[in-house]
Amino acid sequence: MTTVLIIDDERPIRSSLRDILEYEDYKVLDVDNGEDGLKILKKEKIDLVLCDIKMNKMDGMEVLSTAKEFSDVPFIMVSGHGTIETAVEAARKGAFDFLEKPLDLNRLLITVRNALEKGSLVKETKVLKRKFSKTKEILGSSSGISLIKDTIDKVAPTEARVLITGANGAGKELVARWLHEKSMRAASPLIEVNCAAIPSELIESELFGHEKGSFTSAVKQRIGKFEQANGGTLFLDEIGDMSLSAQAKVLRALQENKITRVGGEKEIDVNVRVIAATNKNLLQEIEDGNFRMDLYHRLSVILIHVPSLTERKDDIPTLATAFCEEICAEYSMPVKTITPDGMKALQALPWTGNIRELRNMIERLIILCDKKITENDVRMFANPESVSQAPKSNGSSDASEGFDFEQFTSFQDFKDFSECEFIKYKLEKNNWNVSKTADDLDIQRSHLYSKIEKFGLKRD
Ligand SMILES: Nc1ncnc2c1ncn2[C@@H]1O[C@H](COP(=O)(O)OP(=O)(O)OP(=O)(O)O)[C@@H](O)[C@H]1O
C-alpha cells in the first residue's frame, strides 16, 4: 500500500489532509514535528512526504535537506506564507513541488500522484542499475566455492552479520557484494569502507560523520558511512586494521543501532546490516590485544571462509577461460585460448595473490602471446619480471629457449618489443624516476619521454 507521511504542526491541516488522502486509498502517517518525521522516514517504508515549511522546532527546509541525505523519497512542501523564493529554495533542496495553503484539492491530488510516479521511477531505475551492476558472477564449482554459494543463498535474506575471512585477492569483496545483492536490502546502497586505507584519526569521522567545526578541518557537516548505508549494507573491509578506539564505537553502534557524529550530541538511529572482512587471523589479533573479543562475537554471527586459489585448483580452468573471454572483449580482440598443457602449467603455479593474480596473469598472457597460450608462454610470463627478461636474448640457445619468436612479424616488431620491455624494466628499477632512468640508459630525458609516449608506458 502506498504510504504518505504528513509533517505539519497544525492539527486541523493534518486531519483534513489525512481525510482526503485516506479517501483516495493511501495509508497515512502524521507527525507534528520534523524530528519525529525524520525518525519515521528512517524506520518505515514511506512513499511520499507532505511537509509544512513553517514549523516550531525544526523548519520544513531543514527536514527536507536532512532527509535528502539518506532517502530518495519525494517531498511536497506546503506553506501558508509562500513566496517565489521559498518555492525556488525548496526545488533547489530537492523537493518535488511546492503547494500553497489553503490547499486546492485537485492540485493537491494531481501533485501527489505525479510525485508518487516520480518516486517509483527512481526506484525502478535503481533496481535496473543494480541488475546491470558490475557485481560479477562467482565462478567455480569446487566444493569450497559451492559451499560458499549455498551459504550466501541461505544467509543473504536474513539480517545476520557476516564475517568473511580469506587471503588477499581470494574473493571476499565479491562474496560481500552477493550477500547484499541477494538480500532484502538490495535496492538500498552497499557502502564500502576500507578500514586499512583510512588513517586511524579519520576513521571515526569517516564512519560516523562529523558536525561542522568539530575539529580544525571540519569546515562543514559530513554524513558518515553508517548513515549513508541506512536501509542498506555497510561493508567493513580489512576490519582487522581498525584502531581499538574505532572498534569501541563500532561496537556501540552495533549494540544500540545508534550513532553520534563526531562533535555532535544527538543520537541518530541507523538501520544497517554490517558485513566485515579480513585477511588477518582475528583470534590471534584478539590474543595479541589488537582486536576486541566482544566486537568479534558481534560481527561473526555467520563466518564465511573463502579458500585460497591453491586450495581449489579445480576452479582454475573455469576462471582462466572466463578471464580470457572477458579481457579479450575489453581489448576488442578475437578470443585467445589456453592449450591443455598451458592450463596444467597454470594449475601448478603457487598463486599467492589468488584470483586477482590469476586475472592479471591472464591479461599479461593475452597481451604478450599468440592466439594459443601454451605451457611455454605460462612458464615464460609466470611472473611480471620475466617479461623484461624475455627479450634479453642474445641469440644464445639458453636465453632464447622457450621464447616464442614466431610472435613477431618483422625485425622492426621484435626491436620495438625489446626496446619497450627494456625501457619498462629500467623504469621499474628506477622507481619510475625519468631522470634517473635516462641516465641509466644513457639517453636524453626528452628522448626517454618520447619513447614512453610511443610505447604508451604507464606505471601500474
Ligand atoms: N569466484 C570468483 N569468480 C570470478 N571472479 C572472482 C572470484 N573471486 C574473486 N574474483 C575476482 O578477483 C578479484 C579479487 O577479488 P576480491 O576483490 O573480491 O578479493 P578480496 O579477497 O576482497 O581481496 P583483498 O583482500 O585484497 O581486498 C576481483 O576482480 C574479483 O571480481
The ligand as an SDF file (V2000), in Angstrom:
LIG
                    3D

 31 33  0  0  0  0  0  0  0  0999 V2000
   34.9940  -16.8890   -7.6580 N   0  0  0  0  0  0  0  0  0  0  0  0
   35.2910  -15.8300   -8.4440 C   0  0  0  0  0  0  0  0  0  0  0  0
   34.8540  -15.7710   -9.6990 N   0  0  0  0  0  0  0  0  0  0  0  0
   35.1860  -14.7430  -10.5000 C   0  0  0  0  0  0  0  0  0  0  0  0
   35.9400  -13.7060  -10.1390 N   0  0  0  0  0  0  0  0  0  0  0  0
   36.3840  -13.6920   -8.8830 C   0  0  0  0  0  0  0  0  0  0  0  0
   36.0770  -14.7330   -7.9600 C   0  0  0  0  0  0  0  0  0  0  0  0
   36.6380  -14.4260   -6.7720 N   0  0  0  0  0  0  0  0  0  0  0  0
   37.2720  -13.2530   -6.9550 C   0  0  0  0  0  0  0  0  0  0  0  0
   37.1250  -12.8230   -8.2130 N   0  0  0  0  0  0  0  0  0  0  0  0
   37.7140  -11.5800   -8.7860 C   0  0  0  0  0  0  0  0  0  0  0  0
   39.0420  -11.4890   -8.2640 O   0  0  0  0  0  0  0  0  0  0  0  0
   39.3740  -10.1420   -7.9070 C   0  0  0  0  0  0  0  0  0  0  0  0
   39.7210  -10.0610   -6.4260 C   0  0  0  0  0  0  0  0  0  0  0  0
   38.5620  -10.3740   -5.6600 O   0  0  0  0  0  0  0  0  0  0  0  0
   38.1390   -9.5400   -4.3540 P   0  0  0  0  0  0  0  0  0  0  0  0
   38.4520   -8.0920   -4.5150 O   0  0  0  0  0  0  0  0  0  0  0  0
   36.7480   -9.9260   -4.0030 O   0  0  0  0  0  0  0  0  0  0  0  0
   39.1780  -10.1790   -3.3110 O   0  0  0  0  0  0  0  0  0  0  0  0
   39.4170   -9.8100   -1.7740 P   0  0  0  0  0  0  0  0  0  0  0  0
   39.5570  -11.1050   -1.0530 O   0  0  0  0  0  0  0  0  0  0  0  0
   38.3640   -8.8750   -1.2810 O   0  0  0  0  0  0  0  0  0  0  0  0
   40.8230   -9.0810   -1.8810 O   0  0  0  0  0  0  0  0  0  0  0  0
   41.5320   -8.0560   -0.8050 P   0  0  0  0  0  0  0  0  0  0  0  0
   41.6290   -8.7840    0.4870 O   0  0  0  0  0  0  0  0  0  0  0  0
   42.8850   -7.8310   -1.4280 O   0  0  0  0  0  0  0  0  0  0  0  0
   40.6760   -6.8350   -0.7680 O   0  0  0  0  0  0  0  0  0  0  0  0
   38.1460   -9.3180   -8.2860 C   0  0  0  0  0  0  0  0  0  0  0  0
   38.3440   -8.8100   -9.5840 O   0  0  0  0  0  0  0  0  0  0  0  0
   37.0080  -10.3260   -8.2890 C   0  0  0  0  0  0  0  0  0  0  0  0
   35.9560   -9.9280   -9.1580 O   0  0  0  0  0  0  0  0  0  0  0  0
  1  2  1  0
  2  3  1  0
  2  7  2  0
  3  4  2  0
  4  5  1  0
  5  6  2  0
  6  7  1  0
  6 10  1  0
  7  8  1  0
  8  9  2  0
  9 10  1  0
 10 11  1  0
 11 12  1  0
 11 30  1  0
 12 13  1  0
 13 14  1  0
 13 28  1  0
 14 15  1  0
 15 16  1  0
 16 17  2  0
 16 18  1  0
 16 19  1  0
 19 20  1  0
 20 21  2  0
 20 22  1  0
 20 23  1  0
 23 24  1  0
 24 25  2  0
 24 26  1  0
 24 27  1  0
 28 29  1  0
 28 30  1  0
 30 31  1  0
M  END
$$$$
